[in-house]
């Protein structure tokens, strides 16, 4: 089992009864993820850039850590 650190940006939108994640985008670095999240923030209810641990064999993501966030976001670790 090989683990790699990946960077993702996740926009959120308001839906009936709460907030839901939109389409995830990958970034090449933490700085790039923060830049993408900053650019997306005005167009979404919330945006967060995360660092996650990915099992390269199964593709499972664990241990999300928020790098930067804007607006209202949901807990993706739940």
N, CA, C and O atoms as a printed pandas DataFrame, in Angstrom:
     atom_number atom_name residue_name chain_id  residue_number  x_coord  y_coord  z_coord
0              1         N          UNK        A               1    0.853   -1.172    0.000
1              2        CA          UNK        A               1    0.000    0.000    0.000
2              3         C          UNK        A               1    0.899    1.236    0.000
3              4         O          UNK        A               1    1.618    1.476    0.970
4              5         N          UNK        A               2    0.866    2.014   -1.070
5              6        CA          UNK        A               2    1.642    3.240   -1.178
6              7         C          UNK        A               2    0.718    4.434   -0.960
7              8         O          UNK        A               2   -0.370    4.508   -1.531
8              9         N          UNK        A               3    1.172    5.368   -0.124
9             10        CA          UNK        A               3    0.390    6.557    0.195
10            11         C          UNK        A               3    1.081    7.779   -0.412
11            12         O          UNK        A               3    2.297    7.935   -0.312
12            13         N          UNK        A               4    0.283    8.638   -1.041
13            14        CA          UNK        A               4    0.808    9.873   -1.629
14            15         C          UNK        A               4   -0.041   11.045   -1.164
15            16         O          UNK        A               4   -1.243   10.901   -0.945
16            17         N          UNK        A               5    0.587   12.205   -1.015
17            18        CA          UNK        A               5   -0.152   13.417   -0.670
18            19         C          UNK        A               5   -0.647   14.070   -1.959
19            20         O          UNK        A               5    0.123   14.272   -2.898
20            21         N          UNK        A               6   -1.927   14.393   -1.995
21            22        CA          UNK        A               6   -2.530   15.057   -3.149
22            23         C          UNK        A               6   -3.217   16.328   -2.667
23            24         O          UNK        A               6   -3.517   16.478   -1.483
24            25         N          UNK        A               7   -3.457   17.232   -3.595
25            26        CA          UNK        A               7   -4.101   18.504   -3.282
26            27         C          UNK        A               7   -5.361   18.625   -4.123
27            28         O          UNK        A               7   -5.332   18.444   -5.340
28            29         N          UNK        A               8   -6.469   18.935   -3.455
29            30        CA          UNK        A               8   -7.750   19.048   -4.150
30            31         C          UNK        A               8   -8.450   20.340   -3.750
31            32         O          UNK        A               8   -8.199   20.897   -2.681
32            33         N          UNK        A               9   -9.325   20.800   -4.624
33            34        CA          UNK        A               9  -10.164   21.965   -4.361
34            35         C          UNK        A               9  -11.604   21.513   -4.548
35            36         O          UNK        A               9  -11.946   20.878   -5.546
36            37         N          UNK        A              10  -12.439   21.849   -3.574
37            38        CA          UNK        A              10  -13.820   21.395   -3.594
38            39         C          UNK        A              10  -14.757   22.584   -3.393
39            40         O          UNK        A              10  -14.754   23.203   -2.329
40            41         N          UNK        A              11  -15.564   22.909   -4.418
41            42        CA          UNK        A              11  -16.565   23.966   -4.245
42            43         C          UNK        A              11  -17.809   23.382   -3.571
43            44         O          UNK        A              11  -18.061   22.180   -3.664
44            45         N          UNK        A              12  -18.569   24.213   -2.907
45            46        CA          UNK        A              12  -19.809   23.792   -2.253
46            47         C          UNK        A              12  -20.940   24.691   -2.708
47            48         O          UNK        A              12  -20.736   25.868   -3.006
48            49         N          UNK        A              13  -22.151   24.115   -2.758
49            50        CA          UNK        A              13  -23.328   24.887   -3.153
50            51         C          UNK        A              13  -24.447   24.627   -2.162
51            52         O          UNK        A              13  -24.510   23.567   -1.538
52            53         N          UNK        A              14  -25.326   25.606   -2.025
53            54        CA          UNK        A              14  -26.469   25.446   -1.131
54            55         C          UNK        A              14  -27.511   24.564   -1.810
55            56         O          UNK        A              14  -27.828   24.736   -2.987
56            57         N          UNK        A              15  -28.024   23.635   -1.050
57            58        CA          UNK        A              15  -29.110   22.771   -1.498
58            59         C          UNK        A              15  -30.159   22.743   -0.392
59            60         O          UNK        A              15  -29.900   23.165    0.735
60            61         N          UNK        A              16  -31.325   22.249   -0.722
61            62        CA          UNK        A              16  -32.372   22.169    0.283
62            63         C          UNK        A              16  -31.865   21.382    1.493
63            64         O          UNK        A              16  -31.442   20.232    1.377
64            65         N          UNK        A              17  -31.919   22.020    2.628
65            66        CA          UNK        A              17  -31.517   21.349    3.857
66            67         C          UNK        A              17  -30.028   21.422    4.176
67            68         O          UNK        A              17  -29.586   20.785    5.132
68            69         N          UNK        A              18  -29.249   22.167    3.418
69            70        CA          UNK        A              18  -27.838   22.254    3.774
70            71         C          UNK        A              18  -26.932   22.683    2.640
71            72         O          UNK        A              18  -27.271   23.543    1.828
72            73         N          UNK        A              19  -25.777   22.059    2.612
73            74        CA          UNK        A              19  -24.751   22.399    1.627
74            75         C          UNK        A              19  -24.208   21.103    1.038
75            76         O          UNK        A              19  -24.086   20.102    1.744
76            77         N          UNK        A              20  -23.883   21.117   -0.246
77            78        CA          UNK        A              20  -23.407   19.903   -0.919
78            79         C          UNK        A              20  -22.143   20.223   -1.713
79            80         O          UNK        A              20  -21.990   21.322   -2.246
80            81         N          UNK        A              21  -21.236   19.238   -1.784
81            82        CA          UNK        A              21  -20.010   19.459   -2.563
82            83         C          UNK        A              21  -20.286   19.421   -4.057
83            84         O          UNK        A              21  -21.175   18.711   -4.526
84            85         N          UNK        A              22  -19.501   20.202   -4.793
85            86        CA          UNK        A              22  -19.564   20.200   -6.250
86            87         C          UNK        A              22  -18.471   19.305   -6.810
87            88         O          UNK        A              22  -18.035   18.357   -6.157
88            89         N          UNK        A              23  -18.038   19.610   -8.012
89            90        CA          UNK        A              23  -17.025   18.801   -8.688
90            91         C          UNK        A              23  -15.625   19.103   -8.155
91            92         O          UNK        A              23  -15.196   20.256   -8.126
92            93         N          UNK        A              24  -14.930   18.066   -7.739
93            94        CA          UNK        A              24  -13.585   18.193   -7.193
94            95         C          UNK        A              24  -12.589   18.487   -8.303
95            96         O          UNK        A              24  -12.680   17.933   -9.398
96            97         N          UNK        A              25  -11.627   19.371   -8.005
97            98        CA          UNK        A              25  -10.527   19.666   -8.935
98            99         C          UNK        A              25   -9.216   19.321   -8.257
99           100         O          UNK        A              25   -9.046   19.576   -7.065
100          101         N          UNK        A              26   -8.287   18.743   -9.007
101          102        CA          UNK        A              26   -6.967   18.445   -8.476
102          103         C          UNK        A              26   -6.045   19.628   -8.728
103          104         O          UNK        A              26   -6.230   20.396   -9.672
104          105         N          UNK        A              27   -5.053   19.753   -7.863
105          106        CA          UNK        A              27   -4.039   20.791   -8.018
106          107         C          UNK        A              27   -2.669   20.130   -7.884
107          108         O          UNK        A              27   -2.539   19.062   -7.286
108          109         N          UNK        A              28   -1.657   20.775   -8.448
109          110        CA          UNK        A              28   -0.315   20.196   -8.457
110          111         C          UNK        A              28    0.473   20.464   -7.182
111          112         O          UNK        A              28    1.463   19.784   -6.912
112          113         N          UNK        A              29    0.040   21.459   -6.389
113          114        CA          UNK        A              29    0.748   21.805   -5.156
114          115         C          UNK        A              29   -0.215   22.501   -4.208
115          116         O          UNK        A              29   -1.332   22.851   -4.591
116          117         N          UNK        A              30    0.218   22.700   -2.979
117          118        CA          UNK        A              30   -0.604   23.412   -2.010
118          119         C          UNK        A              30   -0.842   24.850   -2.469
119          120         O          UNK        A              30   -1.957   25.360   -2.359
120          121         N          UNK        A              31    0.190   25.498   -2.976
121          122        CA          UNK        A              31    0.060   26.879   -3.453
122          123         C          UNK        A              31   -0.926   26.971   -4.618
123          124         O          UNK        A              31   -1.723   27.907   -4.692
124          125         N          UNK        A              32   -0.869   26.008   -5.514
125          126        CA          UNK        A              32   -1.784   25.979   -6.653
126          127         C          UNK        A              32   -3.223   25.757   -6.182
127          128         O          UNK        A              32   -4.146   26.388   -6.696
128          129         N          UNK        A              33   -3.417   24.874   -5.217
129          130        CA          UNK        A              33   -4.755   24.609   -4.675
130          131         C          UNK        A              33   -5.327   25.870   -4.037
131          132         O          UNK        A              33   -6.505   26.176   -4.218
132          133         N          UNK        A              34   -4.505   26.601   -3.296
133          134        CA          UNK        A              34   -4.957   27.838   -2.667
134          135         C          UNK        A              34   -5.314   28.887   -3.716
135          136         O          UNK        A              34   -6.290   29.619   -3.554
136          137         N          UNK        A              35   -4.540   28.964   -4.774
137          138        CA          UNK        A              35   -4.807   29.925   -5.854
138          139         C          UNK        A              35   -6.124   29.594   -6.569
139          140         O          UNK        A              35   -6.919   30.490   -6.852
140          141         N          UNK        A              36   -6.350   28.324   -6.856
141          142        CA          UNK        A              36   -7.591   27.895   -7.513
142          143         C          UNK        A              36   -8.790   28.193   -6.615
143          144         O          UNK        A              36   -9.799   28.719   -7.084
144          145         N          UNK        A              37   -8.685   27.860   -5.327
145          146        CA          UNK        A              37   -9.781   28.098   -4.383
146          147         C          UNK        A              37  -10.106   29.594   -4.296
147          148         O          UNK        A              37  -11.276   29.977   -4.274
148          149         N          UNK        A              38   -9.081   30.426   -4.246
149          150        CA          UNK        A              38   -9.275   31.875   -4.180
150          151         C          UNK        A              38  -10.009   32.380   -5.417
151          152         O          UNK        A              38  -10.894   33.229   -5.313
152          153         N          UNK        A              39   -9.645   31.863   -6.579
153          154        CA          UNK        A              39  -10.292   32.283   -7.830
154          155         C          UNK        A              39  -11.743   31.804   -7.904
155          156         O          UNK        A              39  -12.585   32.490   -8.482
156          157         N          UNK        A              40  -12.044   30.652   -7.336
157          158        CA          UNK        A              40  -13.393   30.090   -7.393
158          159         C          UNK        A              40  -14.334   30.686   -6.353
159          160         O          UNK        A              40  -15.551   30.626   -6.525
160          161         N          UNK        A              41  -13.805   31.253   -5.292
161          162        CA          UNK        A              41  -14.600   31.700   -4.146
162          163         C          UNK        A              41  -15.761   32.631   -4.493
163          164         O          UNK        A              41  -16.848   32.444   -3.947
164          165         N          UNK        A              42  -15.594   33.615   -5.363
165          166        CA          UNK        A              42  -16.721   34.518   -5.638
166          167         C          UNK        A              42  -17.914   33.840   -6.326
167          168         O          UNK        A              42  -19.020   34.379   -6.298
168          169         N          UNK        A              43  -17.713   32.687   -6.931
169          170        CA          UNK        A              43  -18.774   32.025   -7.701
170          171         C          UNK        A              43  -19.491   30.907   -6.948
171          172         O          UNK        A              43  -20.394   30.277   -7.499
172          173         N          UNK        A              44  -19.102   30.651   -5.693
173          174        CA          UNK        A              44  -19.680   29.527   -4.946
174          175         C          UNK        A              44  -20.040   29.937   -3.524
175          176         O          UNK        A              44  -19.507   30.915   -2.998
176          177         N          UNK        A              45  -20.953   29.180   -2.900
177          178        CA          UNK        A              45  -21.328   29.431   -1.506
178          179         C          UNK        A              45  -20.153   29.178   -0.576
179          180         O          UNK        A              45  -20.035   29.802    0.479
180          181         N          UNK        A              46  -19.293   28.265   -0.973
181          182        CA          UNK        A              46  -18.103   27.945   -0.207
182          183         C          UNK        A              46  -17.102   27.219   -1.081
183          184         O          UNK        A              46  -17.481   26.560   -2.049
184          185         N          UNK        A              47  -15.830   27.335   -0.747
185          186        CA          UNK        A              47  -14.760   26.637   -1.467
186          187         C          UNK        A              47  -13.685   26.298   -0.447
187          188         O          UNK        A              47  -13.378   27.104    0.432
188          189         N          UNK        A              48  -13.116   25.110   -0.562
189          190        CA          UNK        A              48  -12.007   24.734    0.311
190          191         C          UNK        A              48  -10.938   24.007   -0.493
191          192         O          UNK        A              48  -11.234   23.235   -1.406
192          193         N          UNK        A              49   -9.688   24.276   -0.128
193          194        CA          UNK        A              49   -8.549   23.547   -0.694
194          195         C          UNK        A              49   -8.059   22.602    0.401
195          196         O          UNK        A              49   -7.920   22.995    1.559
196          197         N          UNK        A              50   -7.802   21.366    0.024
197          198        CA          UNK        A              50   -7.401   20.335    0.981
198          199         C          UNK        A              50   -6.109   19.655    0.557
199          200         O          UNK        A              50   -5.777   19.577   -0.626
200          201         N          UNK        A              51   -5.400   19.169    1.554
201          202        CA          UNK        A              51   -4.325   18.211    1.361
202          203         C          UNK        A              51   -4.904   16.881    1.842
203          204         O          UNK        A              51   -5.443   16.808    2.946
204          205         N          UNK        A              52   -4.799   15.841    1.037
205          206        CA          UNK        A              52   -5.331   14.528    1.418
206          207         C          UNK        A              52   -4.276   13.446    1.188
207          208         O          UNK        A              52   -3.380   13.597    0.357
208          209         N          UNK        A              53   -4.401   12.379    1.923
209          210        CA          UNK        A              53   -3.543   11.213    1.736
210          211         C          UNK        A              53   -4.304   10.237    0.844
211          212         O          UNK        A              53   -5.454    9.903    1.129
212          213         N          UNK        A              54   -3.672    9.781   -0.228
213          214        CA          UNK        A              54   -4.334    8.892   -1.187
214          215         C          UNK        A              54   -3.576    7.574   -1.272
215          216         O          UNK        A              54   -2.361    7.547   -1.469
216          217         N          UNK        A              55   -4.322    6.479   -1.120
217          218        CA          UNK        A              55   -3.760    5.148   -1.337
218          219         C          UNK        A              55   -3.673    4.969   -2.851
219          220         O          UNK        A              55   -4.700    4.889   -3.526
220          221         N          UNK        A              56   -2.457    4.906   -3.385
221          222        CA          UNK        A              56   -2.282    4.868   -4.838
222          223         C          UNK        A              56   -2.802    3.581   -5.468
223          224         O          UNK        A              56   -3.054    3.548   -6.673
224          225         N          UNK        A              57   -2.967    2.526   -4.683
225          226        CA          UNK        A              57   -3.492    1.271   -5.230
226          227         C          UNK        A              57   -5.009    1.277   -5.323
227          228         O          UNK        A              57   -5.571    0.858   -6.334
228          229         N          UNK        A              58   -5.683    1.754   -4.263
229          230        CA          UNK        A              58   -7.145    1.711   -4.239
230          231         C          UNK        A              58   -7.794    3.031   -4.632
231          232         O          UNK        A              58   -8.956    3.058   -5.036
232          233         N          UNK        A              59   -7.037    4.140   -4.512
233          234        CA          UNK        A              59   -7.599    5.456   -4.805
234          235         C          UNK        A              59   -8.336    6.066   -3.630
235          236         O          UNK        A              59   -8.886    7.161   -3.755
236          237         N          UNK        A              60   -8.363    5.381   -2.483
237          238        CA          UNK        A              60   -9.061    5.896   -1.309
238          239         C          UNK        A              60   -8.352    7.117   -0.750
239          240         O          UNK        A              60   -7.128    7.132   -0.623
240          241         N          UNK        A              61   -9.138    8.155   -0.411
241          242        CA          UNK        A              61   -8.593    9.374    0.178
242          243         C          UNK        A              61   -8.889    9.387    1.679
243          244         O          UNK        A              61   -9.997    9.062    2.107
244          245         N          UNK        A              62   -7.876    9.768    2.475
245          246        CA          UNK        A              62   -8.041    9.868    3.921
246          247         C          UNK        A              62   -7.327   11.114    4.429
247          248         O          UNK        A              62   -6.599   11.777    3.691
248          249         N          UNK        A              63   -7.547   11.412    5.687
249          250        CA          UNK        A              63   -6.862   12.485    6.413
250          251         C          UNK        A              63   -6.925   13.843    5.716
251          252         O          UNK        A              63   -5.884   14.455    5.477
252          253         N          UNK        A              64   -8.133   14.329    5.382
253          254        CA          UNK        A              64   -8.201   15.651    4.746
254          255         C          UNK        A              64   -7.769   16.746    5.713
255          256         O          UNK        A              64   -8.168   16.749    6.878
256          257         N          UNK        A              65   -6.959   17.666    5.227
257          258        CA          UNK        A              65   -6.500   18.813    6.017
258          259         C          UNK        A              65   -6.783   20.067    5.200
259          260         O          UNK        A              65   -6.335   20.191    4.060
260          261         N          UNK        A              66   -7.532   20.995    5.791
261          262        CA          UNK        A              66   -7.895   22.224    5.075
262          263         C          UNK        A              66   -6.679   23.133    4.966
263          264         O          UNK        A              66   -6.020   23.438    5.960
264          265         N          UNK        A              67   -6.396   23.557    3.744
265          266        CA          UNK        A              67   -5.321   24.514    3.491
266          267         C          UNK        A              67   -5.848   25.942    3.542
267          268         O          UNK        A              67   -5.206   26.837    4.092
268          269         N          UNK        A              68   -7.040   26.142    2.954
269          270        CA          UNK        A              68   -7.691   27.459    2.935
270          271         C          UNK        A              68   -9.171   27.222    2.668
271          272         O          UNK        A              68   -9.538   26.280    1.965
272          273         N          UNK        A              69  -10.020   28.079    3.230
273          274        CA          UNK        A              69  -11.450   27.945    2.963
274          275         C          UNK        A              69  -12.099   29.308    2.865
275          276         O          UNK        A              69  -11.646   30.285    3.462
276          277         N          UNK        A              70  -13.187   29.346    2.087
277          278        CA          UNK        A              70  -13.988   30.547    1.902
278          279         C          UNK        A              70  -15.445   30.160    2.038
279          280         O          UNK        A              70  -15.853   29.116    1.529
280          281         N          UNK        A              71  -16.235   30.974    2.710
281          282        CA          UNK        A              71  -17.669   30.735    2.809
282          283         C          UNK        A              71  -18.020   29.503    3.604
283          284         O          UNK        A              71  -17.262   29.065    4.469
284          285         N          UNK        A              72  -19.181   28.946    3.300
285          286        CA          UNK        A              72  -19.729   27.804    4.025
286          287         C          UNK        A              72  -19.308   26.499    3.337
287          288         O          UNK        A              72  -19.510   26.315    2.137
288          289         N          UNK        A              73  -18.719   25.604    4.130
289          290        CA          UNK        A              73  -18.301   24.309    3.590
290          291         C          UNK        A              73  -18.840   23.199    4.498
291          292         O          UNK        A              73  -19.225   23.452    5.640
292          293         N          UNK        A              74  -18.863   21.990    3.986
293          294        CA          UNK        A              74  -19.290   20.823    4.761
294          295         C          UNK        A              74  -18.052   20.043    5.209
295          296         O          UNK        A              74  -16.971   20.195    4.641
296          297         N          UNK        A              75  -18.224   19.218    6.220
297          298        CA          UNK        A              75  -17.140   18.374    6.716
298          299         C          UNK        A              75  -17.012   17.156    5.805
299          300         O          UNK        A              75  -17.883   16.286    5.806
300          301         N          UNK        A              76  -15.942   17.091    5.034
301          302        CA          UNK        A              76  -15.778   15.960    4.103
302          303         C          UNK        A              76  -15.242   14.717    4.790
303          304         O          UNK        A              76  -15.261   13.634    4.205
304          305         N          UNK        A              77  -14.762   14.852    6.023
305          306        CA          UNK        A              77  -14.236   13.696    6.752
306          307         C          UNK        A              77  -15.357   12.880    7.405
307          308         O          UNK        A              77  -15.141   11.745    7.829
308          309         N          UNK        A              78  -16.539   13.462    7.480
309          310        CA          UNK        A              78  -17.667   12.776    8.154
310          311         C          UNK        A              78  -18.196   11.624    7.334
311          312         O          UNK        A              78  -19.136   10.949    7.753
